[in-house]
Amino acid sequence: MNIIRFLSRFTLICNICFLLFVLFSYLEVNAPQGAVADMAARIPFFKELIIVLGFSAIVINSLMCITYLILILLKKKTMIPKWIGIFNVFLLIAEVYYFIF
């Protein structure tokens, strides 16, 4: 069960990167015309990491939500805080809406 706790936390980090990705893309689209382009270029590694984790969040989060569902159906006790599971499920809905629609 330690691996489930680790993957839940990793999924939480991916979901936070998804939120940052959406925020950065919104700020980039709505930037004024005279603004300096690509202001986050000073730290390109972190910018690229946020983009990769933000895009992969939908896959990782859907796999984790399927794992949550299996654990609930098997009635297994886990030491995962409930707010992490609820937050991940809520953001899966937001990710599906963002990427599909």
NULO-652942 format. One record per residue (C-alpha): x, y, z; residue in one letter. Coordinates in steps of 0.02 Angstrom, whole numbers, padded with zeros to 5 digits, always signed. Each point is the difference from the previous one (the first is absolute). Example, Ala and Ser with C-alpha at 12.3 -4.5 7.8 and 13.67 -1.06 7.14 Angstrom:
+00615-00225+00390a+00069+00172-00033s
This chain:
+00000+00000+00000m+00150+00116+00013n+00008+00004-00189i-00181+00059-00007i+00039+00142+00120r+00152+00050-00103f-00097-00004-00163l-00141+00101+00078s+00122+00135+00049r+00083-00005-00170f-00171+00018-00081t-00033+00150+00112l+00163+00080-00060i-00048-00035-00182c-00170+00080+00030n+00081+00155+00074i+00112+00008-00154c-00157-00012-00108f-00074+00150+00092l+00162+00097-00025l+00003-00050-00183f-00176+00066-00025v+00043+00160+00094l+00158+00030-00101f-00087-00032-00165s-00140+00119+00049y+00125+00134+00048l+00097-00024-00161e-00156+00015-00108v-00062+00155+00091n+00168+00089+00010a+00003+00179-00062p+00073+00030-00172q+00153+00095+00064g+00045-00128+00133a+00163-00096-00005v-00030-00169-00077a+00037-00157+00100d+00034+00079+00169m+00023-00170+00083a+00148-00043-00114a+00125+00034+00140r-00033-00173+00070i-00043-00105-00153p+00020-00167+00090f-00141+00037+00122f-00110+00071-00137k+00024-00157-00104e-00028-00111+00151l-00165+00087+00038i-00054-00020-00181i+00043-00185-00006v-00080-00040+00168l-00150+00109-00044g-00031-00095-00162f+00030-00171+00078s-00111+00039+00148a-00157-00061-00088i+00075-00173-00030v+00079-00016+00172i-00155+00067+00086n-00119-00115-00094s+00106-00152+00046l+00002+00055+00181m-00188+00027+00003c-00024-00175-00072i+00112-00064+00140t-00107+00094+00128y-00156-00079-00073l+00076-00174+00008i+00052+00027+00181l-00174+00060+00045i-00082-00148-00086l+00117-00122+00088l-00030+00092+00164k+00186+00017+00036k+00055+00117+00137k+00133+00125-00052t+00088+00138+00091m-00034+00127-00137i-00080+00160+00061p-00175+00017-00073k+00029+00178-00057w+00137-00059-00119i-00118-00125-00081g-00141+00126-00014i+00118+00133-00069f+00069-00121-00129n-00173-00053-00058v-00056+00182-00012f+00152+00046-00103l-00024-00150-00113l-00169+00073-00048i+00083+00169-00030a+00139-00080-00104e-00123-00096-00108v-00098+00159-00029y+00158+00100-00041y+00080-00127-00119f-00156-00073-00082i-00116+00149-00013f
